[in-house]
Amino acid sequence: MTSGSALRAVGRRLAPLAALDKSTGRAQFATDVVLPGMLHAVMLRSSVAYGRIVRIDTSRALAIDGVVAALTFEDVPQIRFGNFAFKRGQGVIEQETKRIQDLFILDNISKFVGDEIAVVAAVDRRTAEAALTSVVVEYEPLVGVFTPEEAMRPDAPELHPGGNLIHPPEGVSALYRPGSGSDPTFDFTRGDPEAGFAEADVLVERVYQTPFVNAASMEPRGCVADWDGQTLSIWDSTQAPFKVRGEIARVLGLEKSQVRVNAAFVGGGFGNKGVVHRYQMLAALLSLRTGRPVRLAYGRKDEFLSGLQRYSGRFTVKIGAARDGRITGIDVKNVVNWGNNARGTVRPVFYGTTSPMLLYRECPNVHYQAYVTYTNLPASGAYRGFGDAECQFAMECAIDEVAEQLHVDPIEFRLKNTIKSGAELLPMFPGQFISSVGLEECLRRGAAHIGWHRRRAPNADGGPLKRGLGCATSMHTGGHLVPATARVQLSSTGEVQVISPLPDIGSGHQTAARQIVAETLNMDAHDARVRWGDTEATDEDFGIHGSRGTFMIGRCLDIAARQVDQQLRDLAAEWLGFAPHELRVQDTQVVAPNGRSLSFGELAAMADRAGQTIQGVGRLEETDAVWGFAAHFAEVEVDTDTGDVKVVRLVAAADVGRAINPLIVEGQLEGAAIQGIGYALSEELVYDPVIRGTLLNPNLLMYELPTIRDVPLVETVIVESDETMHPYGAKGCGETGLVGVAPSIANAIYNATGIRFADLPITPAKILPALESARPPDSP
Amino acid sequence: MTALRVNGTHHALEVPVYETLAETLRERLKLNGTKIGCDDGSCGTCTVVIDARPVYACMVLTLDCANKDMQTIEGLGTESEPHALQVTFADGYAAQCGFCTPGMIMAAAALLDRNRHPSEADVRLGLSGVLCRCGYRKIIEATLEAARRRSGPA
């Protein structure tokens, strides 16, 4: 049922589900929920980067009219929470406290400026905010660490027991052995890199710096928690409702069955809303303590201080290549400034930083090393393209430089050295083989689309406007992460119900899910109903994360729909007088060769009378790895008078396996691309070098997101490589679209100006001095 | 008491002097379609239309809105009778996560009311007060398509 056969639902540009709910304002987001007697809670954030709380007194705040409750570390259970994972072979989430659990609900130590140290609940938000000023806090200041170098000094204060280098537990990879103390977080070698460099005709070594950035979903995080004495109901802005349920139940001592999490509509996630934060814990605890519903909503500043940032990395990249165009050796050292806790998993630092070596799989000699350090800054975590966006910026810029020194076209150089279909996924996944690689088509079609033949030698324009073209390749997980479960069932009236555990974060998953089930059951997509985003109504699952919606849940739904198909034919066989295999399911009917048929409604009623339900459950364990690929092409115009960079055109050619819904795929690639433009040119969280640890731009005026006037109409080229593990050939694409954008722009800026910028974001403040120093001494 | 006229409905409310229109709409009038993304006038998510102009509801005090004609996303159209923008945004995947969508559509509605045949540049300028993190191309296309549908065949 893959390429070639006629499909009726898959591949169509159907309007996304619930889109009219969004465009009419009816879609209910978490903090739109209003309950009778609801309290409003606000968190008190620390003003010191590192300090022990020696006194904290909420009595004056509690005395204020309208204030109902206040909590500090003295009032909450001292149980650690944070990141946790699936236990293989179970298909459900199990907390593993051996994993990184480095956060208390509230702590007596502030570890960054903005750390949550108390919460106040009042009858309205303004009363709660005013009461915060009456909470008395005294700190014993401690000397903090703010850079990886400071964090790794032998005499550095330890932010967590065991030191400032983060060492995740086993299970990251077959090759990963957990270290301790001053060991690097990850370190491994394949082949003999030194021999590879000795063989090289060209060596490029450069240090790249990537900034902290913020995911900046337009909806700030928030939840409403309501304990009715039996059940704790939570409406939450989360990508992972079952993680929220599991952690809250564990930490607060409830059964999972007592906690219900609703996350139907989430106002942007981008991977960044997939972990459990303090706000959910605190809202739940406040509702348990007061017996009233509690809303705890982040403001924008809270998002900046206590969302999760994209980590800042310093990448030392060394690449050697021979004159015949072979890459002979790659060495990458990644020093990561992570922030104060690791509730956002560090695992993708490994995946992401090693994937360039997977991308350049033809190179036999690689060495990879990462030092991931705790510092007294806000914590890092997942954000679209996590792991890959940072490291592949460095790698793809270096690859461009190597190609230039070899005097070969960067596209041909990439084609020669990148991974081919069928290759073993070394070094990360020995014994697994990649099945779909659409990279060549991405590069060829993307190049044709932008007119790559127009590319000139670097610095060809005299100015003040200089144009340039650049490209980059990229890869990111196609969605193979962690076990998954989803369900298809017939209602008693025969309605096909698609039950997906994933919230709607805007990625179009629900629509693709409907199309997949409709295809498998040979019916119109509009005749299937999708239910989602409620832990009571769906099966336990990891959440919408790692581009896994269409790949993992899509596969589960196909399995479930096939079971439904079988059950329907089995049931109909006796009545229609044919064997099940002689019947076919079409347009919500089971049809016999003689033309007689039974409708889904009739069959559901028959099943109902027999006390049965027609339903299928698809479960998958973590499966072989799958990757999405992309090639990005940027055309830029650099204004040498102002230092401004205008992205004139951006072409995103992405291997999505197969587009279940091309409209949605385009939208995903377009959106990812503008986030990549922000990463390249304007976005950076700036921490005060003097008053250390203080974020200088915690708002959307000073933290510059691309606006509708800053970006081109992103052009998309959809490449379909037909992934064999998916029933319809699809793989994830929501993140791949971001990864290659920044390096394609940096390479285009090089082509325009002849200057390599290795430090993101590439702002006028960096461009103007570089142009100045590149100017010949006697020129005007 | 302050007299407010929202989506053609008159309200007489006692509101404190410091209360913003965004708070009044959401907390008192239960018009939750208007979203708040920043509370400091930097994101535009809370955009509503006041006397035919797009305005950040978090940046105006409710008391200053007395006797003005205000329109929110709920007043623009309903599921059964949607405005052209609400249809083109929905069908064209211009509402991805949907959070900036009400503000974006209200800014677009104000634009189309003063410019029936906007160019792409007009749309970019007219919507530049509202940030979106999900992508702009589909929003620009949906706005242009709604303009075409409203002004009929060229």
Boltz contact constraints between the chains, C-beta under 6 A:
constraints:
  - contact:
      token1: [A, 15]
      token2: [B, 91]
      max_distance: 6.0
  - contact:
      token1: [A, 16]
      token2: [B, 93]
      max_distance: 6.0
  - contact:
      token1: [A, 19]
      token2: [B, 90]
      max_distance: 6.0
  - contact:
      token1: [A, 19]
      token2: [B, 95]
      max_distance: 6.0
  - contact:
      token1: [A, 20]
      token2: [B, 79]
      max_distance: 6.0
  - contact:
      token1: [A, 20]
      token2: [B, 90]
      max_distance: 6.0
  - contact:
      token1: [A, 22]
      token2: [B, 95]
      max_distance: 6.0
  - contact:
      token1: [A, 22]
      token2: [B, 98]
      max_distance: 6.0
  - contact:
      token1: [A, 22]
      token2: [B, 101]
      max_distance: 6.0
  - contact:
      token1: [A, 23]
      token2: [B, 86]
      max_distance: 6.0
  - contact:
      token1: [A, 23]
      token2: [B, 89]
      max_distance: 6.0
  - contact:
      token1: [A, 23]
      token2: [B, 90]
      max_distance: 6.0
  - contact:
      token1: [A, 23]
      token2: [B, 95]
      max_distance: 6.0
  - contact:
      token1: [A, 23]
      token2: [B, 101]
      max_distance: 6.0
  - contact:
      token1: [A, 24]
      token2: [B, 79]
      max_distance: 6.0
  - contact:
      token1: [A, 24]
      token2: [B, 86]
      max_distance: 6.0
  - contact:
      token1: [A, 25]
      token2: [B, 33]
      max_distance: 6.0
  - contact:
      token1: [A, 25]
      token2: [B, 73]
      max_distance: 6.0
  - contact:
      token1: [A, 25]
      token2: [B, 74]
      max_distance: 6.0
  - contact:
      token1: [A, 25]
      token2: [B, 102]
      max_distance: 6.0
  - contact:
      token1: [A, 27]
      token2: [B, 98]
      max_distance: 6.0
  - contact:
      token1: [A, 32]
      token2: [B, 32]
      max_distance: 6.0
  - contact:
      token1: [A, 216]
      token2: [B, 133]
      max_distance: 6.0
  - contact:
      token1: [A, 218]
      token2: [B, 37]
      max_distance: 6.0
  - contact:
      token1: [A, 218]
      token2: [B, 45]
      max_distance: 6.0
  - contact:
      token1: [A, 218]
      token2: [B, 99]
      max_distance: 6.0
  - contact:
      token1: [A, 218]
      token2: [B, 100]
      max_distance: 6.0
  - contact:
      token1: [A, 218]
      token2: [B, 133]
      max_distance: 6.0
  - contact:
      token1: [A, 219]
      token2: [B, 99]
      max_distance: 6.0
  - contact:
      token1: [A, 267]
      token2: [B, 97]
      max_distance: 6.0
  - contact:
      token1: [A, 267]
      token2: [B, 99]
      max_distance: 6.0
  - contact:
      token1: [A, 268]
      token2: [B, 97]
      max_distance: 6.0
  - contact:
      token1: [A, 268]
      token2: [B, 133]
      max_distance: 6.0
  - contact:
      token1: [A, 299]
      token2: [B, 39]
      max_distance: 6.0
  - contact:
      token1: [A, 300]
      token2: [B, 38]
      max_distance: 6.0
  - contact:
      token1: [A, 505]
      token2: [B, 97]
      max_distance: 6.0
  - contact:
      token1: [A, 506]
      token2: [B, 96]
      max_distance: 6.0
  - contact:
      token1: [A, 506]
      token2: [B, 97]
      max_distance: 6.0
  - contact:
      token1: [A, 506]
      token2: [B, 134]
      max_distance: 6.0
  - contact:
      token1: [A, 663]
      token2: [B, 93]
      max_distance: 6.0
  - contact:
      token1: [A, 664]
      token2: [B, 93]
      max_distance: 6.0
  - contact:
      token1: [A, 667]
      token2: [B, 93]
      max_distance: 6.0
  - contact:
      token1: [A, 667]
      token2: [B, 96]
      max_distance: 6.0
  - contact:
      token1: [A, 667]
      token2: [B, 135]
      max_distance: 6.0
  - contact:
      token1: [A, 667]
      token2: [B, 138]
      max_distance: 6.0
  - contact:
      token1: [A, 670]
      token2: [B, 135]
      max_distance: 6.0
  - contact:
      token1: [A, 670]
      token2: [B, 137]
      max_distance: 6.0
  - contact:
      token1: [A, 671]
      token2: [B, 134]
      max_distance: 6.0
  - contact:
      token1: [A, 671]
      token2: [B, 135]
      max_distance: 6.0
  - contact:
      token1: [A, 674]
      token2: [B, 135]
      max_distance: 6.0
  - contact:
      token1: [A, 699]
      token2: [B, 40]
      max_distance: 6.0
  - contact:
      token1: [A, 699]
      token2: [B, 42]
      max_distance: 6.0
  - contact:
      token1: [A, 700]
      token2: [B, 38]
      max_distance: 6.0
  - contact:
      token1: [A, 700]
      token2: [B, 42]
      max_distance: 6.0
  - contact:
      token1: [A, 700]
      token2: [B, 43]
      max_distance: 6.0
  - contact:
      token1: [A, 701]
      token2: [B, 42]
      max_distance: 6.0
  - contact:
      token1: [A, 705]
      token2: [B, 131]
      max_distance: 6.0
  - contact:
      token1: [A, 707]
      token2: [B, 128]
      max_distance: 6.0
  - contact:
      token1: [A, 708]
      token2: [B, 124]
      max_distance: 6.0
  - contact:
      token1: [A, 708]
      token2: [B, 127]
      max_distance: 6.0
  - contact:
      token1: [A, 708]
      token2: [B, 128]
      max_distance: 6.0
  - contact:
      token1: [A, 708]
      token2: [B, 136]
      max_distance: 6.0
  - contact:
      token1: [A, 709]
      token2: [B, 124]
      max_distance: 6.0
  - contact:
      token1: [A, 709]
      token2: [B, 128]
      max_distance: 6.0
  - contact:
      token1: [A, 711]
      token2: [B, 136]
      max_distance: 6.0
  - contact:
      token1: [A, 713]
      token2: [B, 137]
      max_distance: 6.0
  - contact:
      token1: [A, 714]
      token2: [B, 137]
      max_distance: 6.0
